Amino acid sequence: MPSPGPTDRPPSVDILARSIADVGLPHPMLVDAARAAIAAGDPESARAFAIAASRRMLRPVINATGTILHTNLGRAPVAVHQDERYTNLELDLISGGRGSRMATAGDLIAKACGTEKAIIVNNCAAAILLVLSGLADGRDVVVSRSELVEIGGGFRIPEVMARSGANLIEVGTTNRTRVADYANAVDDPATDVGVVLQVHQSNYKIVGFTEAPTIAQLAGLDAPLVADIGSGLLDSRCPWLKGGPPGWLAEEPAARQTLAAGAGLVTFSGDKLFGGPQAGIIAGDAELVGRCAEHPLARALRPGDLVLSALQDTALAYLSEDGDAIPFWRMAALTVDHLRGRAEAYDAAGVGDVVDVRSTPGGGTLPGVEIDSVGIARIGDHRQALRSLDRPVIARVDDDTTYIDLRTVHPDDDGAVIEALHSLG
Ligand SMILES: *Cc1c(COP(=O)(O)O)cnc(C)c1O
């Protein structure tokens, strides 16, 4: 039997779909809601199905969780402004010739890292895939057994390696790997090492009886060193913060210092500590970056002008040492005094108790790090009610108390959050 097309659809579905047109969704989505309601044996529920479909679509939310890079909320928030206009994405406005989409934002990021060249792909997973494909397809890659990890979302280093066509050589042990372990593999006449890969332990820690070589030691080996620093801290001195680096950054590896210590390339995410849009950055030695850029996969992994212009803005903010222009750093640097000042408005409105809370950087970076913050507490679990508002407020619950952490709430949204808390009664 042919499947029913638009013309032979049972009229009841169509009539039901039209009866909920005020939900404001395109007709085919209303038809889906009507069908689902009929299948559930309750045509009256069509409106609820349609509203649920509309609630699932992307919309701005207020992050009151205190997790600054919240994976479920798109990691770093960024402002993207673009009118309905063309951009000079691949046109060189000086010469009139073909320009490179990779060059502009890439060159700015390279400058901000103090290195020669950078290119941009869709995320850090893509960056690693491209680096391994570009430098080690059909060749060997040496990795420590302590770094054969899963980064999240099922992204596993050994599996990416297999996809890239590179052959994995594991060295050392789970807790201790020495530079000699790497050197033995690199210098073995039976191997053909294209890359020595060091993967930052972003989202886990190995503690106790441990040992790992420094970047400078690995850079002395006879093969290009690629450091996947993941989190994308640009410079450990944080010159974009007036107060210098916050204490909680502690041992986090930074792109500039990793390259200065001798890594040939670094790879990192655009939307973690870098604070930009979702992207992956490959930065370092011009010849190595060039080999990645020339690989056919580069075409499949490249971002469009929305992402590139947001990255360009982020890179310009770094070069101007303007941390306030980068939402992640603006939020990370807020002082407890400032947050307490904002909490007064909540206190005055009588919507909850002002309490000390702890924010986290999040995004799988800096495990265990907590940043003193100020929040509003309400007894009970109000997450669902806050989530169902027109401007959803995403809160955290601990021990049957709902917490609003002011660090991740934009100051312009304080009024909306007060109203949201008010609506709880
Ligand atoms: C987060 C992370 C990745 C993956 O980055 P995406 O941008 O999410 O693809 C890779 N390596 C390390 C070390 C990371 O921390």
The ligand as a Gaussian input file, in Angstrom:
#p B3LYP/6-31G(d) Opt

LIG

0 1
 C       37.694000      18.897000      24.763000
 C       38.893000      18.226000      24.262000
 C       38.912000      17.676000      22.966000
 C       37.697000      17.689000      22.078000
 O       37.359000      18.983000      21.751000
 P       36.022000      19.303000      20.912000
 O       36.198000      20.721000      20.531000
 O       34.893000      19.059000      21.856000
 O       35.991000      18.387000      19.758000
 C       40.071000      17.079000      22.538000
 N       41.167000      17.005000      23.331000
 C       41.178000      17.521000      24.584000
 C       42.428000      17.389000      25.396000
 C       40.058000      18.149000      25.081000
 O       40.085000      18.683000      26.313000

